[in-house]
Amino acid sequence: MKKILLAVATTSLLTLSGCQTAYYSAMESVGVHKRDILIDRVEEAKESQQESQEEFQSAYERLTSLINFDGGELQKVYDQLNDDYQASKQSAEDVSNKINAVEDVAEALFDEWEDELAQYSNAKLKRDSQKKLSATKRQFEQLLRSMRRSESKMEPVLTALNDNVLYLKHNLNAQAIAAIKGEFSSLKRDIQTLMSEMNKSIADSNQFIEQMNK
C-alpha cells in the first residue's frame, strides 16, 4: 500500500488517461506489481461496498420515517430522502467502477502470469507456478461472482427508491405516503437481500486478500 501511495504522483497522468497498460508498466517501474495493485483494488472495492451499505441503509431508514410520518415538516423529510437516494446512487456507481477496476487488473495479472510460464526451463517450478495460477484464478472467479451478485442487487433497490422519490416529489401529502406503503415490504426485502449479498462479497474479499498475502 505504501508503495502504491508513493507511486501516485508518478502515475497520476497515466491513470487519468485510462491507459491501463502504461499505468501498470509505470507502477512496475517503481516496484509495484499487478499482484500488489489487485490486492489494493480488492480492498478498495470492499470499502466501497461497506460505504454503499451505509448509504442504502440510510435511505431505507429515511423512507421508513417518511411512511411513519406523524407530524412536522414533510418537505424537509422528503428532501433528506432525496439526498439519501442520490448518495445511494452515487455509491452504487462507485462500487461498479471499483469492481471493474478489480477485474481489469486481475485479467492483466493472469495474462502476464500465463505468458511467463513459457519462460521456465525448470519443469518442476513451471508445474508449481501453473498450479498456483490455476488456484488463484479459481479463488478470484469466486470473488468476482460474489461481487457481481451484490452489484446486481443494487439496481432493484435504486429503481424502487427512485420510483418512490419521484412519486412523492409531485404528490407530497398523506395520500401519497399511504400509496407507497404497499410497495414498502418489497423494498425492505430487496434491501435485506442486498445487504446479505454485500456481506458475502465483503467476507469473500477479506478471504481473497488473506490468501494473496500468504
Secondary structure, 3 states (H helix, E strand, C coil): CHHHHHHHHHHHHHHHHCCHHHHHHHHHHCCCCHHHHHHHHHHHHHHHHHHHHHHHHHHHHHHHHHHCCCCCCHHHHHHHHHHHHHHHHHHHHHHHHHHHHHHHHHHHHHHHHHHHHCCCCCHHHHHHHHHHHHHHHHHHHHHHHHHHHHHHCHHHHHHHHHHHHHHHHHCCCHHHHHHHHHHHHHHHHHHHHHHHHHHHHHHHHHHHHHHHCC
